[in-house]
Structures are given as structure tokens and as C-alpha cells.
Amino acid sequence: MTLVDVGNALFRWRNTLFPFACALVFLPGPRVFADPIDALAPGAAIAFLGQLVRSMTIGLRYIIRGGRNRRVYAEDLVTEGLYAHTRNPMYIGNLLILAGVALASNSWVCLAIAVPLFVFVYVAIVAAEENFLRAKFGTSFDAYRRNVPRWSVRWRDFGKTLGSMEFNWRRVLVKEYGTPVGWITGLCALGLIRLQSPDVAAAYPRATTLLYSILIVAVLAWLTARWLKKARIVVAD
């Protein structure tokens, strides 16, 4: 079985992979930080960076590559927006969110299992996607592949890209409203579980209120975005 075969198999189950990753945060293991609450802020910062990458990707140039009949599929070869600077910005965003959540778990076991596992998952899926794109778009994809890195970022003309394209916030709202509430809820849940310890709660007397407030705002934002989408008050172009 080749890496492309593995990627095609994983692609069929990609929508269930992130919930599985969230379950890994409860793996016990040696602590990354002595104080478990200290892991939340840097983890949230990394996850927020991943969310920013995803939102910028969708807002600048949405790519219809979500698969068809649970198979790799693409209508056209998208080379604009963040895709002009890295070939897989959405997967980079996903990995940053995953790394942030894994760090927030404060478990070296979670970090050692979740991050390498999902790096392999996305490497395999990208191999399958690129195999499809090469077969469908031929020399056009080969030229794109030579000019744009797969995982790193080509920073040249990055500011020009941002300045020359309109950011479609409606598309971000409609397409992306579920992702942030997922990882924000997970981080809040981690914090609230840790605050069940009397010693931790005593050290952070306002943390429970703060986390519940963040959780309530996230859920209300999700419900509002879902209503705006279902009522077609906000429609993605």
C-alpha cells in the first residue's frame, strides 16, 4: 500500500479525525507546565493562530476541494490568496489548532502522540490530493508545485496578496463558524476540569467565571452564526 492509498483511505474519514484528536487531550502523562492552568494561554494562542490561517484562507479565496462521494475532488486549480504562498494553508491551520489544543492538555503523552500522528495523516492526505491534481491538471499543477512550497510559506509578495484581494467575511462566517467554537469549547472544558481541584481553584479564584463566560459567548456566537446561515440572512458568495 502506497502513501497515496493511505491518504485516500484517511480522506474518507477526515471529518471524524478532529473529534478523535480532541479525545487525545485527556491522555494522562507527565506535565508540560508545573501549573496546569499555565498551559491554557499558550495553547489558546497557537490555536488562535491556526484559526486565523484558516479564516484568511477561506476569506481570500475559497477552494472547493472538500471531496465528492468521500473521495478527493477539485473543480479547479486554485493558486490565489494564501494558496499563492503555500499549497496547504487549511491543513497548516488545522495542525496549528491541533498543536495548540495538545499543548493546552499539558500532557507530554498527548503532544507526543497527537502531533506526529496528525502530521502523518495530513502528509498522506496531501499525497493523495496532489496525485489527483497532477492527474487532472497536468503541467499546470507541476508549475504551481515548483513555485509554491507544500508546507512552508513563501513570504514574497505576501503583503501584495493581502492588499489586492477583497476579504469575504460572509464566506468565513458561513463556512467556518463551527471550527472555532469546537476548539474554544474544548479548551474551556479542560480549564474547568482542572479547576475542580481545590488547590487550583484557590490559586485562580476568577478563572471559573472567566472560562464560563468565554464558553457562553462562544456558544451564543455559534448559535447566531448558524441562525444567520440557515435563515439565509448571510449567504456566502
C-alpha positions as CSV (number, residue, x, y, z in Angstrom):
1,M,0.0,0.0,0.0
2,T,1.4,3.4,-1.0
3,L,1.2,6.7,0.8
4,V,-1.4,7.8,-1.8
5,D,-3.5,4.8,-0.9
6,V,-3.3,5.6,2.8
7,G,-4.2,9.2,2.1
8,N,-7.2,8.2,0.0
9,A,-8.4,6.0,2.9
10,L,-7.8,8.6,5.5
11,F,-9.6,11.3,3.3
12,R,-12.8,9.3,3.6
13,W,-12.7,9.6,7.4
14,R,-11.2,13.1,7.7
15,N,-14.3,14.7,9.3
16,T,-14.1,12.3,12.2
17,L,-10.4,12.8,12.8
18,F,-10.6,16.1,14.6
19,P,-13.1,14.9,17.3
20,F,-10.7,11.9,17.8
21,A,-7.8,14.4,18.3
22,C,-9.8,16.3,20.9
23,A,-10.3,13.0,22.8
24,L,-6.5,12.6,23.0
25,V,-6.2,15.7,25.3
26,F,-7.4,13.6,28.1
27,L,-4.5,11.2,27.9
28,P,-2.6,11.3,31.2
29,G,1.1,11.9,31.2
30,P,4.0,13.9,32.5
31,R,3.1,17.6,32.7
32,V,4.5,20.2,30.2
33,F,3.9,23.0,32.8
34,A,4.1,22.6,36.5
35,D,0.9,24.6,36.9
36,P,-1.8,23.0,34.6
37,I,-3.6,26.4,34.1
38,D,-0.4,27.8,32.6
39,A,-0.8,25.5,29.6
40,L,-4.1,27.1,28.5
41,A,-2.9,30.5,27.4
42,P,0.0,29.4,25.0
43,G,-2.2,26.6,23.7
44,A,-5.0,29.0,23.0
45,A,-2.6,31.4,21.3
46,I,-1.3,28.7,18.9
47,A,-4.9,27.5,18.2
48,F,-6.0,31.1,17.5
49,L,-3.1,31.4,15.0
50,G,-4.3,28.3,13.3
51,Q,-7.9,29.7,13.2
52,L,-6.5,32.9,11.7
53,V,-4.8,31.0,9.0
54,R,-8.0,29.0,8.2
55,S,-10.1,32.2,8.2
56,M,-7.7,34.1,6.0
57,T,-7.6,31.2,3.6
58,I,-11.4,31.0,3.3
59,G,-11.9,34.7,3.2
60,L,-9.4,35.4,0.4
61,R,-10.0,32.5,-1.9
62,Y,-12.2,29.6,-1.1
63,I,-11.2,26.3,-2.6
64,I,-13.8,23.7,-3.5
65,R,-11.8,20.6,-2.6
66,G,-14.0,19.1,0.0
67,G,-14.3,15.8,-1.8
68,R,-17.1,14.2,-3.6
69,N,-18.6,10.8,-2.6
70,R,-15.9,10.7,0.1
71,R,-13.2,10.9,-2.5
72,V,-10.6,13.5,-3.3
73,Y,-12.0,16.1,-5.7
74,A,-11.3,19.5,-7.1
75,E,-13.2,21.7,-9.6
76,D,-10.2,23.8,-10.5
77,L,-6.6,24.6,-9.6
78,V,-6.7,27.4,-7.1
79,T,-3.5,29.4,-6.9
80,E,-4.7,32.7,-5.5
81,G,-4.9,34.0,-1.9
82,L,-2.9,32.1,0.6
83,Y,-2.6,29.3,-2.0
84,A,-0.1,31.6,-3.8
85,H,2.2,31.3,-0.8
86,T,1.7,27.7,0.5
87,R,-0.1,24.8,-1.1
88,N,-1.9,23.6,2.0
89,P,-2.9,26.6,4.2
90,M,-6.0,24.9,5.6
91,Y,-4.0,21.9,6.7
92,I,-1.4,24.2,8.3
93,G,-4.2,25.9,10.1
94,N,-5.6,22.6,11.3
95,L,-2.2,21.4,12.6
96,L,-1.7,24.7,14.5
97,I,-5.1,24.3,16.1
98,L,-4.3,20.7,16.9
99,A,-0.9,21.6,18.3
100,G,-2.5,24.4,20.5
101,V,-5.1,22.0,21.9
102,A,-2.4,19.4,22.5
103,L,-0.2,21.9,24.4
104,A,-3.2,23.0,26.4
105,S,-3.7,19.4,27.5
106,N,-0.5,19.9,29.5
107,S,0.5,16.3,28.7
108,W,3.7,15.2,27.0
109,V,2.0,12.0,26.1
110,C,-0.7,13.9,24.2
111,L,1.8,16.0,22.4
112,A,4.0,13.0,21.6
113,I,1.1,11.1,20.1
114,A,-1.4,13.6,18.7
115,V,1.0,15.9,16.8
116,P,3.1,13.3,15.0
117,L,0.0,11.2,14.3
118,F,-1.8,14.1,12.6
119,V,1.3,15.3,10.8
120,F,1.4,11.8,9.2
121,V,-2.4,11.9,8.5
122,Y,-2.1,15.2,6.6
123,V,1.0,14.2,4.8
124,A,-0.8,11.2,3.5
125,I,-3.9,13.1,2.6
126,V,-1.9,15.7,0.7
127,A,-0.1,13.0,-1.2
128,A,-3.5,11.7,-2.3
129,E,-4.7,15.1,-3.2
130,E,-1.6,16.0,-5.2
131,N,-1.8,12.7,-7.0
132,F,-5.3,13.7,-8.1
133,L,-4.4,17.2,-9.0
134,R,-1.4,16.1,-11.1
135,A,-3.6,13.7,-13.0
136,K,-6.3,16.3,-13.6
137,F,-4.3,19.5,-14.2
138,G,-1.0,18.1,-15.5
139,T,1.6,20.7,-16.4
140,S,-0.4,23.5,-14.7
141,F,-0.1,21.7,-11.3
142,D,3.5,20.9,-11.9
143,A,4.3,24.5,-12.5
144,Y,2.4,25.5,-9.4
145,R,4.1,22.8,-7.4
146,R,7.6,24.1,-8.4
147,N,6.8,27.7,-7.5
148,V,4.8,27.3,-4.2
149,P,6.1,25.2,-1.2
150,R,3.9,22.4,0.2
151,W,4.2,23.1,3.9
152,S,6.4,26.2,4.4
153,V,5.4,29.7,3.4
154,R,6.7,31.8,0.5
155,W,6.6,35.3,2.1
156,R,7.5,37.2,-1.1
157,D,4.6,39.5,-2.2
158,F,2.6,38.3,0.8
159,G,1.6,41.9,1.6
160,K,0.6,42.4,-2.0
161,T,-1.7,39.5,-1.9
162,L,-3.5,40.7,1.2
163,G,-3.8,44.3,-0.3
164,S,-5.0,43.2,-3.7
165,M,-7.8,40.9,-2.7
166,E,-11.2,41.5,-1.0
167,F,-11.7,39.6,2.2
168,N,-15.1,37.8,2.1
169,W,-16.2,37.8,5.7
170,R,-19.6,36.4,4.8
171,R,-18.0,33.3,3.4
172,V,-15.9,32.9,6.5
173,L,-19.0,33.2,8.7
174,V,-21.0,30.7,6.7
175,K,-18.2,28.2,6.1
176,E,-16.2,28.4,9.3
177,Y,-18.5,29.2,12.3
178,G,-18.3,25.7,13.7
179,T,-14.5,25.3,13.9
180,P,-13.6,28.0,16.5
181,V,-16.5,27.0,18.8
182,G,-15.1,23.4,18.8
183,W,-11.6,24.2,20.0
184,I,-12.7,27.0,22.3
185,T,-15.2,24.7,24.0
186,G,-12.5,22.1,24.3
187,L,-10.0,24.5,26.0
188,C,-12.7,25.8,28.3
189,A,-13.7,22.3,29.3
190,L,-10.0,21.4,30.0
191,G,-9.7,24.5,32.2
192,L,-12.9,23.9,34.1
193,I,-12.0,20.2,34.8
194,R,-8.7,21.4,36.2
195,L,-10.4,24.0,38.4
196,Q,-12.3,21.1,40.1
197,S,-9.1,20.7,42.2
198,P,-9.5,22.9,45.3
199,D,-5.8,24.0,45.2
200,V,-6.1,25.1,41.5
201,A,-9.4,26.9,42.1
202,A,-7.9,28.7,45.1
203,A,-4.9,29.9,43.1
204,Y,-7.2,31.2,40.3
205,P,-10.4,32.4,42.0
206,R,-11.7,34.2,38.9
207,A,-10.8,31.6,36.4
208,T,-14.1,29.6,36.6
209,T,-16.2,32.7,35.9
210,L,-13.9,33.7,33.0
211,L,-14.0,30.3,31.4
212,Y,-17.8,30.0,31.7
213,S,-18.1,33.5,30.2
214,I,-15.9,32.6,27.2
215,L,-17.9,29.3,26.8
216,I,-21.2,31.1,26.8
217,V,-20.1,33.8,24.3
218,A,-18.7,31.1,22.0
219,V,-21.9,29.1,22.1
220,L,-24.1,32.2,21.5
221,A,-21.8,33.2,18.6
222,W,-22.2,29.8,17.1
223,L,-26.0,29.8,17.5
224,T,-26.2,33.3,16.0
225,A,-24.0,32.3,13.0
226,R,-25.9,29.1,12.5
227,W,-29.2,31.1,12.5
228,L,-27.9,33.7,10.1
229,K,-26.8,30.9,7.7
230,K,-30.0,28.8,8.0
231,A,-32.2,31.9,7.6
232,R,-30.0,32.9,4.6
233,I,-29.6,36.3,6.1
234,V,-25.9,35.9,5.4
235,V,-25.0,34.0,2.3
236,A,-21.6,33.0,1.1
237,D,-20.7,34.3,-2.4
